[in-house]
Amino acid sequence: MSQLAIFDGSKSVTKESGDLFTWPITTEEDEKAVLDVLHNGSMSGTDITKQFEKEFASWIGLDNALGFSTGTAAIQSAMYGCKVGVGDEIICPTITYWASGLQAYTLGATVVFANVDKKTLCLDPSDIEHRISKRTKAIVCVHYLGHPCDMDAIMAIAKKHNIKVIEDVSHAHGALYNGQMVGTFGDVAAMSLMSGKSLAVGEAGILATNNVEIYERAMAFGHYSRYKAEDIKTKDLKEAAGLPLGGYKYRMHQMSSAMGRVQLKYYDKRSAEIRKAMNYFWDLLEDVPGVVAHRVNEANGHTMGGWYAAKGIYDSSQLGGLSVTRFCEAVRAEGVDCNPGANLALHTHALFQTTDVYGHGKPTRIANSDRDVRELDNSLEPSEEIGAMTYSVPWFKKFYPEKIEEYANAYKKVALNYKELLKDDKGNPEEIGGWHFFKHSKKI
Ligand SMILES: *Cc1c(COP(=O)(O)O)cnc(C)c1O
């Protein structure tokens, strides 16, 4: 009889998970902070938000931070801050959540997609330069699933072509690259703080920068009540003070700000425990064929930040060509919620090919452009393969070695017995992953 649970062997995971996956970790301190806002009737104020911004700026090591209602709003405002406007282009990895780049449409700009590296799953620096045009205003780099981007290479390209870099830190709060925190390399960092993310404060986002003009433009775009002529140093912005240039209202909810202040205090400690747990899990799988860790070499001064929605890299060539779909079925039978794939490549969605969002009479992607940037999508096939090369792994929040060993054993057992799975392998479906499929359940 087979050892594999999918063939009625015993399951690898037997212990209760308890609080192994509970996130965010909230205590009476969070409750008190949130209730204080409620009792003070200051939900729509800005005093707590300003304190949170100050503490966040100091934590990340930048001069200015600005709170937002969502990460989507923060990234859109970062684009506006970088003067992305009508007819302009941004470069964005095609493997990411849509809110890394789609907001360019609202500014009359368009998105040029680039490939991700198959080991880091982050923007591939060698795939950027040939996509730059005279209309390219910014590169959005995403520290995907907690992994820092290759910032030295990306900054060198941006400098050479005089374009801005927006770091989307939504997956990687606190990650280090060469010992320096991500978000501090580019011109501006913007990120989500929604409750599924590593730094989770509710439904919220934040932007941080040393560049006063970017900060003030982002303020002017969606924060009318804080956009005051007497406070603004950027001359061009004085005239329209008092009304939001973007016509948006992006204030952060003060209950989120209050929770953010508490969460930030404990974030480094809690995310260090995540890192310890995740590294332990991957160490256990170090020599197992087919399953490759998605992580950094910490000896080089890099760390994974928060390890958002942790995934592994799958090498089916080491497992006789076994599909990741069949592999995950067998891991699920072992008692782990393992699913194949990551974000689907954005350029394959109709919204980036044919959809006319604003009634321009042509696809929005090219509505204001002087070139058809869709032609550049031809060289994105490598990123379309990412789904078949990735699978979810448990996103541990606690370092409980004995429990973690059970989960690692599930992957190991399946990988070592892969031959038994080959005969019933129906292969992968055409699409593996999703547009926004990350589960925010407590289980993984
Ligand atoms: C979650 C996320 C966002 C958007 O943040 P929201 O707070 O959900 O609006 C942007 N970029 C990436 C990479 C994300 O994962």
The ligand as an SDF file (V2000), in Angstrom:
LIG
                    3D

 15 15  0  0  0  0  0  0  0  0999 V2000
   -2.8490   44.2080   -2.1980 C   0  0  0  0  0  0  0  0  0  0  0  0
   -1.9900   44.7910   -3.2260 C   0  0  0  0  0  0  0  0  0  0  0  0
   -2.1710   46.1000   -3.7200 C   0  0  0  0  0  0  0  0  0  0  0  0
   -3.3930   46.9350   -3.4450 C   0  0  0  0  0  0  0  0  0  0  0  0
   -3.6690   47.2030   -2.1520 O   0  0  0  0  0  0  0  0  0  0  0  0
   -5.1630   47.3580   -1.5870 P   0  0  0  0  0  0  0  0  0  0  0  0
   -4.9190   47.8350   -0.1910 O   0  0  0  0  0  0  0  0  0  0  0  0
   -5.8090   46.0250   -1.6490 O   0  0  0  0  0  0  0  0  0  0  0  0
   -5.8500   48.3830   -2.4130 O   0  0  0  0  0  0  0  0  0  0  0  0
   -1.2360   46.6080   -4.6030 C   0  0  0  0  0  0  0  0  0  0  0  0
   -0.1940   45.8820   -5.0220 N   0  0  0  0  0  0  0  0  0  0  0  0
   -0.0040   44.6260   -4.6140 C   0  0  0  0  0  0  0  0  0  0  0  0
    1.1930   43.8820   -5.1070 C   0  0  0  0  0  0  0  0  0  0  0  0
   -0.9000   44.0250   -3.7170 C   0  0  0  0  0  0  0  0  0  0  0  0
   -0.7430   42.7550   -3.3630 O   0  0  0  0  0  0  0  0  0  0  0  0
  1  2  1  0
  2  3  1  0
  2 14  2  0
  3  4  1  0
  3 10  2  0
  4  5  1  0
  5  6  1  0
  6  7  2  0
  6  8  1  0
  6  9  1  0
 10 11  1  0
 11 12  2  0
 12 13  1  0
 12 14  1  0
 14 15  1  0
M  END
$$$$
